[in-house]
């Protein structure tokens, strides 16, 4: 069946955004992926995103932008990426880690809105979720709702009553629930990359690795990136 609905999917190369892409496609959307090369310390996730888009049969665009002011250990080579603390979400929210990139999702979604309006897509999918993650303020529902309202007010499509939907279908899910959903959708987890480091193998120590490993364990599934 031909997909008539169009959507822009923010694709990072991680398992959350990959799951969202496969979910959007299963809901009948013709998806175009927007992948960002934003000066992160390694491009392994960008290459992973390309492979995931191709595996899904979806087109993609890579957008190269630059944060000259850094402000994050993911961007600044002088800052060390911290190891996972293994604390509760409430504790993390009080002390947002150095891996937070200032305003990243505001910037990414702004590009996505412009792209979606230009190609007349009716929805944008983003794989953020506020639980079992690093407590980033731009991964929370209050932010998504506020941004969606701003997009309606600030676009021609919005003021003409054809507002672009900002969809975050994983927002209330735990990592294990995301992994189970991805497994049902046949997401190629072996193509995804979550580690903040760009080595040949995952470090197993950063926040992203910690929550990924915990999620697979709780889901009762094996992470294909773990060889032993």
C-alpha positions in Angstrom: 0.0 0.0 0.0 1.3 3.4 -1.0 2.0 5.8 1.8 0.2 9.1 1.3 1.2 10.8 4.5 4.6 12.4 4.7 6.8 12.8 7.8 10.2 14.0 8.8 12.0 11.8 11.3 14.9 13.0 13.3 17.4 10.2 13.1 20.5 10.1 15.3 21.6 6.6 14.8 20.6 5.4 18.2 18.0 2.8 19.1 15.3 5.3 20.1 15.3 7.2 16.9 15.6 4.0 14.9 12.5 2.6 16.7 10.6 5.8 16.0 11.5 5.6 12.3 10.2 2.1 12.0 7.1 3.0 14.0 6.3 6.0 11.8 6.6 3.8 8.7 4.3 1.2 10.3 1.7 4.0 10.8 1.6 4.6 7.1 4.0 7.6 6.8 6.4 8.1 3.9 9.4 9.1 5.9 12.4 11.3 5.1 15.1 11.2 7.7 17.0 14.3 8.9 20.5 13.4 10.2 22.7 16.0 11.9 26.4 16.3 11.8 26.8 18.9 14.5 30.4 18.7 15.4 30.2 15.7 17.8 33.4 14.0 18.8 32.8 11.1 16.4 30.7 10.5 13.3 29.9 6.8 14.0 26.3 7.7 14.9 25.9 9.6 11.6 27.1 6.6 9.7 24.7 4.4 11.7 21.8 6.7 10.9 22.5 6.4 7.2 22.5 2.6 7.4 19.3 2.6 9.4 17.5 4.9 6.9 18.6 2.7 4.0 17.5 -0.4 5.9 14.0 1.1 6.2 13.9 2.1 2.5 13.7 5.8 3.5 15.4 8.8 2.0 17.6 11.0 4.2 19.4 14.3 4.3 22.5 15.0 6.3 22.7 18.5 7.7 26.0 19.8 8.8 25.9 22.5 11.5 28.4 23.8 14.0 28.3 24.8 17.7 31.3 27.1 17.9 30.6 27.8 21.6 30.8 24.0 22.5 29.2 23.8 26.0 29.0 20.0 26.1 31.4 17.2 26.6 30.0 15.6 23.4 31.4 18.6 21.5 34.4 19.9 23.5 37.5 17.6 23.1 39.0 19.2 26.2 36.1 17.8 28.3 36.0 14.2 29.3 32.7 12.3 28.8 31.6 11.2 32.3 30.9 7.6 33.3 27.4 6.6 34.2 26.4 7.4 37.7 23.7 4.7 37.8 21.4 7.0 39.8 17.6 7.5 39.6 16.0 9.8 37.0 15.0 12.3 39.8 18.5 12.5 41.0 19.8 13.0 37.4 17.3 15.8 36.7 18.8 17.8 39.6 22.3 17.6 38.1 22.0 17.5 34.3 25.2 15.8 33.0 27.9 17.5 30.9 26.7 15.5 27.8 23.8 17.9 27.5 24.2 20.0 24.4 22.7 23.5 25.0 19.4 23.9 23.0 20.1 20.9 20.7 16.6 19.7 20.3 15.3 23.2 19.9 17.7 23.7 17.0 17.1 20.3 15.5 13.3 20.6 15.6 13.5 24.1 14.1 15.3 22.7 11.1 12.8 19.9 11.0 9.9 22.3 11.0 11.3 24.3 8.1 12.0 21.1 6.2 8.6 19.6 6.9 6.8 22.8 5.8 8.8 23.0 2.6 8.0 19.5 1.5 4.4 19.7 2.9 5.0 16.9 5.5 2.3 16.8 8.1 4.3 15.4 11.0 7.7 15.3 12.6 8.8 12.3 14.7 11.4 12.6 17.4 12.6 9.8 19.6 13.0 11.6 22.9 11.9 10.1 26.2 12.0 11.5 29.6 12.4 8.3 31.7 15.5 6.1 32.0 17.6 8.8 30.4 19.9 11.6 31.4 17.3 14.1 32.4 17.8 16.5 29.5 15.2 19.3 29.7 14.7 19.2 25.9 13.6 15.5 26.2 10.5 16.2 28.3 6.9 16.5 27.4 6.5 20.1 28.5 9.2 21.1 26.0 7.6 19.1 23.2 4.2 20.8 23.8 5.7 24.2 24.1 7.7 23.8 20.9 4.6 22.5 19.0 2.7 25.6 20.0 5.5 27.8 18.8 5.6 26.0 15.5 1.9 26.5 15.0 2.3 30.2 15.7 5.4 30.7 13.6 4.7 28.9 10.4 2.5 29.6 7.4 1.1 26.0 7.7 0.2 26.7 11.3 -1.6 30.0 10.8 -3.4 28.5 7.8 -4.7 25.7 10.1 -2.4 23.0 8.8 -0.1 22.8 11.7 2.8 20.3 11.6 2.4 17.7 14.3 5.4 17.2 16.6 5.1 13.5 17.6 7.2 12.0 20.4 5.6 8.5 20.7 8.3 7.2 23.1 8.1 10.1 25.6 6.6 8.1 28.5 8.3 4.8 27.8 11.1 3.2 29.7 14.1 2.0 27.7 13.1 -1.6 28.0 9.6 -0.8 26.6 11.3 1.0 23.6 13.5 -2.0 23.0 10.5 -4.4 23.1 8.6 -2.1 20.7 11.6 -2.0 18.4 12.0 -5.7 18.5 8.3 -6.2 17.4 8.9 -3.7 14.6 12.0 -5.6 13.4 14.3 -2.6 14.1 17.9 -3.6 13.1 19.4 -2.9 16.5 22.8 -4.2 15.2 23.0 -1.1 13.0 22.4 1.3 15.8 25.0 3.1 17.9 24.4 4.6 21.3 27.8 4.9 22.9 29.1 8.5 23.4 32.6 7.2 22.3 33.5 6.3 18.7 35.7 3.4 19.3 35.4 0.0 17.5 33.3 -1.3 20.3 31.0 0.2 22.9 32.6 1.5 26.1 29.9 0.2 28.4 30.6 3.0 30.9 28.9 6.2 29.6 25.3 7.1 30.4 24.1 6.1 27.0 25.7 2.6 27.3 24.4 2.2 30.8 20.8 2.8 29.9 21.0 0.8 26.8 22.5 -2.2 28.6 19.9 -1.9 31.4 17.1 -1.6 28.9 18.1 -4.8 27.0 18.5 -6.7 30.3 15.0 -5.6 31.5 13.5 -6.4 28.2 15.0 -9.9 28.4 16.8 -9.5 25.0 20.4 -9.6 23.9 22.0 -6.5 22.6 23.6 -7.4 19.3 26.4 -4.9 19.9 27.6 -6.8 22.9 29.8 -9.7 21.6 30.1 -11.7 24.8 
